Amino acid sequence: GVTKQAAQKRFVAKGDGDGEGRHDFSRFTDRARQVIVTAQNQARAGSSGTITPAHLVLGLLAVPEGLAAKAILRQVASLDQVRELATAALPAAIENMPALVPFDAAAKKALELTFREALRLGHNYVGTEHILLALLEQEDGDGVLSRAGIDKAAVEAYVTEALAAIVRSEEHTSELQSHH
């Protein structure tokens, strides 16, 4: 397995100054980091030469308590059905595994989009929901999630409502506490 620290180190490229290909996990929630670590471990376990969007989808499915998995379950009967599609989309195994499995161009693009999705929703962190939205954006109707019948607008509506409910619940709790 890859530790969280190793995943972060692996993902923060040695600064060449221009920020190209640099991914910073500092704004990722623990669950979002868990998605990345799982994707890396899945790639290693499958002897993949690169980490692909399908590995990231498997990472999302491995965090069932995350908002992404909950949003997916709103649109599909089971996470297993999405897992099967993602597994079928994995690259063929290779003989000589690199010490650090790199992200392929599509996975890098999706990870870059996570920040854009978070900012678009007015969030200063990246959660599993932002990874899901970024993957859907990057797939643009042609990928594992789209084939599973997952719609980006429906995910966004669910995430917005779920986060609003959490905020309401926290406000209610603090109101109750202030009356005691």
C-alpha positions in Angstrom: 0.0 0.0 0.0 0.9 3.6 -0.4 0.8 5.8 2.7 -1.0 9.1 2.7 2.3 10.8 3.2 3.8 9.0 0.2 0.7 9.9 -1.9 1.1 13.5 -1.0 4.8 13.5 -1.6 4.2 11.7 -4.9 1.6 14.2 -5.9 3.4 17.4 -5.1 5.9 17.6 -8.0 9.4 18.9 -7.3 8.9 22.6 -8.0 10.2 23.6 -11.4 8.6 27.0 -10.9 6.0 27.0 -13.6 3.5 24.8 -11.7 3.0 22.6 -14.8 1.8 19.1 -13.8 1.9 20.0 -10.2 -0.8 18.7 -8.0 -1.2 19.9 -4.4 -3.1 17.7 -2.0 -3.1 20.2 0.8 -6.7 21.3 0.1 -7.9 17.7 -0.2 -10.1 16.3 2.6 -9.0 13.1 4.3 -11.6 11.2 2.3 -10.4 12.8 -1.0 -6.8 11.8 -0.2 -8.1 8.3 0.5 -9.5 8.2 -3.0 -6.1 9.1 -4.5 -4.3 6.5 -2.3 -6.8 3.8 -3.3 -6.4 4.7 -7.0 -2.6 4.4 -6.6 -3.0 1.1 -4.8 -5.4 -0.3 -7.4 -3.0 0.7 -10.2 -0.2 -1.1 -8.4 -2.3 -4.2 -7.6 -3.3 -4.4 -11.3 0.2 -3.8 -12.6 -1.0 -0.7 -14.5 1.7 1.5 -16.0 -0.4 4.6 -15.2 -3.1 5.7 -12.9 -6.2 6.4 -15.1 -9.6 8.0 -14.5 -11.0 4.4 -14.0 -8.6 4.0 -11.1 -9.9 7.3 -9.6 -13.5 6.0 -10.0 -12.5 2.8 -8.1 -11.0 5.1 -5.5 -14.3 7.0 -5.1 -16.2 3.7 -4.7 -13.8 2.7 -2.0 -15.0 5.6 0.2 -18.7 4.8 0.6 -19.2 7.4 3.3 -18.0 10.2 0.9 -20.5 12.5 -0.8 -19.4 11.2 -4.2 -20.4 7.6 -3.4 -23.7 8.8 -1.9 -24.3 11.0 -5.1 -23.6 8.0 -7.3 -26.0 5.8 -5.3 -28.7 8.3 -6.0 -28.4 7.5 -9.7 -27.5 3.8 -9.9 -28.7 0.7 -8.2 -25.4 -0.3 -6.7 -21.7 0.8 -6.5 -20.8 -2.7 -7.8 -22.3 -1.9 -11.1 -20.1 1.1 -11.5 -17.1 -0.9 -10.1 -17.6 -3.5 -12.9 -17.5 -0.8 -15.6 -14.5 0.9 -14.0 -12.7 -2.5 -13.7 -13.4 -3.3 -17.4 -11.9 0.1 -18.4 -8.6 -0.5 -16.6 -5.4 -0.7 -18.7 -3.7 -4.0 -19.4 -1.1 -5.1 -16.9 2.5 -4.4 -17.7 5.7 -6.4 -16.9 8.0 -3.7 -15.4 6.1 -1.6 -12.9 7.6 1.8 -12.2 8.5 2.5 -8.6 6.0 5.4 -8.6 3.0 4.8 -10.9 2.3 8.1 -12.8 -1.1 9.6 -13.5 -2.0 9.5 -17.2 -2.9 12.7 -19.0 -6.7 12.1 -18.5 -6.3 11.5 -14.7 -4.0 14.5 -14.4 -6.6 16.6 -16.2 -9.4 15.4 -13.9 -7.3 16.2 -10.8 -6.6 19.7 -12.1 -10.4 20.1 -12.7 -11.1 19.2 -9.0 -9.9 22.7 -8.0 -12.0 24.4 -10.6 -15.1 22.4 -9.6 -14.5 23.3 -5.9 -14.1 27.0 -6.7 -17.1 27.0 -9.0 -19.2 25.7 -6.0 -17.5 28.3 -3.7 -15.6 25.7 -1.7 -12.0 26.2 -0.4 -11.3 22.4 -0.1 -11.5 19.4 -2.4 -13.7 16.6 -1.3 -14.8 13.4 -3.0 -17.7 15.2 -4.6 -15.3 17.5 -6.4 -13.3 14.6 -7.7 -16.6 13.0 -9.0 -17.7 16.3 -10.7 -14.2 16.7 -12.2 -14.3 13.2 -13.6 -17.7 13.8 -15.1 -16.5 17.1 -16.6 -13.4 15.4 -18.0 -15.4 12.5 -19.4 -17.7 14.9 -21.2 -20.4 12.2 -21.7 -18.0 9.4 -22.7 -16.5 7.5 -19.9 -17.1 5.0 -17.1 -19.4 7.2 -15.0 -21.4 8.4 -18.0 -21.8 4.8 -19.2 -23.1 3.9 -15.7 -25.8 6.6 -16.2 -24.4 9.2 -13.8 -25.4 12.7 -14.7 -23.2 15.7 -13.7 -26.1 18.1 -13.1 -27.9 15.5 -10.8 -24.6 15.0 -8.9 -24.2 18.7 -8.4 -27.8 19.2 -7.3 -27.4 16.4 -4.7 -24.1 17.7 -3.4 -25.5 21.3 -3.1 -28.5 20.0 -1.2 -26.5 17.6 1.0 -24.0 20.4 2.0 -26.9 22.9 2.7 -28.5 20.3 5.0 -25.2 19.8 6.8 -24.9 23.6 7.3 -28.5 23.8 8.5 -27.9 21.0 11.0 -24.7 22.7 12.3 -26.6 26.0 12.7 -29.4 24.2 14.5 -27.0 22.5 16.8 -25.2 25.7 17.7 -28.5 27.5 18.3 -29.5 24.7 20.7 -26.2 25.0 22.5 -26.5 28.7 22.9 -29.8 28.3 24.7 -28.2 26.2 27.5 
